[in-house]
Amino acid sequence: MALTGTFNKILDGKRRLAIPKRLKEELVNKEFTQIYIAPGTESSLLLFSEKGFEQQAQRLNEYSKNGPEAAQYLRLYYSRAEKVEVDSQGRICIPERLADLASLEAKEEVVLIGVQDHAEIWSSTRWSTYLNNHGPHFDEMAAQAFGQMPW
């Protein structure tokens, strides 16, 4: 099922983040109680289930032969990605280096968004800026990315 929705949450003093039930149901199950956190673009973080992270690795592998830039990207991506445990209260602890990368501050609001096969974590400020810059151009982006929409 596609991950969707926008959720405003507070990162607690220990950089723990409660995963909303709807997202958690798609990312975690009784067999796999861990989530992968990886660096995203525009200073966001990506959240993948174990299966989703493996699928992402397969997609990225297709680009691994695209020259030195691809190798550099993969090196940075995988060296920063980390598997974290989902605790009994449905929270994850965001490692400090990843929180710094995404400008996430303890005791401040963050935004989780569902993006088809993964979720993203954004600082509230950066997400607001992104929406203000890109939201008004939604129709144009759709036309450029997909051409004629099927609906």
C-alpha positions in Angstrom: 0.0 0.0 0.0 1.3 3.5 -0.8 2.4 5.6 2.1 0.5 8.9 2.3 -0.2 11.8 4.6 1.4 14.6 6.5 2.1 14.3 10.3 3.4 17.0 12.6 5.3 15.6 15.5 7.7 16.8 18.2 11.2 15.3 18.4 11.7 14.7 22.1 14.8 15.6 24.1 16.5 12.3 23.2 15.8 12.7 19.5 13.0 10.1 19.7 10.2 10.4 17.2 6.8 8.7 17.5 5.9 7.1 14.2 2.2 7.7 13.4 0.2 4.5 13.5 -0.7 4.6 9.8 2.9 4.8 8.8 4.1 2.3 11.4 1.7 -0.3 10.1 3.3 -0.1 6.7 7.0 0.2 7.8 7.1 -2.3 10.7 5.6 -5.7 11.5 6.1 -8.4 14.2 8.9 -10.0 12.3 10.7 -6.8 11.4 10.8 -4.3 14.2 13.5 -2.1 12.7 13.4 0.8 10.2 16.2 2.2 8.0 16.9 5.9 8.1 18.8 7.3 5.2 19.8 10.7 3.9 17.3 12.2 1.5 17.5 15.2 -0.8 16.9 18.8 0.3 18.0 18.0 3.9 15.4 15.5 4.6 15.6 11.9 5.9 14.1 8.8 4.4 12.4 6.0 6.3 12.2 2.6 4.8 11.0 -0.8 6.0 13.6 -3.5 5.7 11.9 -4.7 2.5 11.7 -1.2 1.2 15.4 -0.5 1.9 16.3 -3.7 0.0 14.2 -2.6 -2.9 15.8 0.9 -2.8 19.2 -0.8 -2.8 18.3 -2.7 -5.9 17.2 0.5 -7.7 20.4 2.3 -6.7 22.5 -0.6 -7.9 21.2 0.1 -11.4 22.9 3.5 -11.2 26.1 2.3 -9.7 27.9 2.2 -13.0 27.0 5.8 -14.0 30.4 7.1 -13.2 32.2 8.7 -10.3 29.3 10.8 -9.2 27.1 7.8 -8.7 29.9 6.1 -6.7 30.3 9.2 -4.5 26.6 9.4 -3.9 26.3 5.7 -3.0 29.3 6.0 -0.6 27.7 9.0 1.2 24.2 7.5 1.1 25.1 4.1 2.6 27.7 5.4 5.1 25.0 7.6 6.6 22.1 5.2 6.4 21.3 3.4 9.7 19.0 0.7 10.9 17.2 1.7 14.1 14.9 -0.2 16.4 11.2 0.8 16.9 10.6 0.7 20.6 7.5 -0.7 22.3 5.9 2.8 22.2 6.4 3.1 18.4 9.3 5.5 18.6 12.6 5.6 16.8 15.7 7.4 18.0 17.3 9.5 15.2 21.1 9.3 15.3 22.7 12.6 16.0 24.6 12.7 12.7 21.4 12.2 10.8 19.5 14.7 12.9 22.3 17.3 12.2 22.1 16.5 8.4 18.4 17.3 8.3 18.6 20.2 10.8 16.3 18.4 13.3 16.5 19.9 16.8 15.4 18.1 20.0 12.1 19.4 21.4 11.1 21.0 18.1 8.4 20.1 15.5 9.2 17.9 12.6 7.0 16.8 9.7 6.7 13.2 8.5 5.3 12.7 5.1 4.3 9.5 3.3 5.8 9.3 -0.2 4.6 6.1 -1.9 7.1 3.5 -0.8 8.9 5.4 2.0 8.3 8.2 4.5 10.4 11.4 4.9 11.2 13.4 7.9 11.6 17.2 7.5 12.3 20.0 9.8 9.1 22.0 10.1 10.8 25.1 8.7 12.3 23.4 5.7 9.0 21.6 4.9 7.1 24.9 5.0 9.7 26.5 2.7 9.4 23.5 0.3 5.6 23.8 0.2 5.7 27.5 -0.4 8.3 27.2 -3.2 6.8 24.1 -5.0 3.2 23.8 -4.0 1.9 26.6 -6.4 3.6 24.7 -9.3 1.9 21.4 -8.7 0.1 21.2 -12.0 3.1 22.2 -14.0 5.3 19.7 -12.2 2.7 16.9 -12.9 2.7 17.8 -16.6 6.5 17.9 -16.9 7.0 14.7 -14.9 4.2 12.6 -16.3 2.8 14.3 -19.4 -0.9 13.7 -19.8 -2.4 12.5 -16.5 -4.5 9.3 -16.8 -7.5 10.7 -14.9 
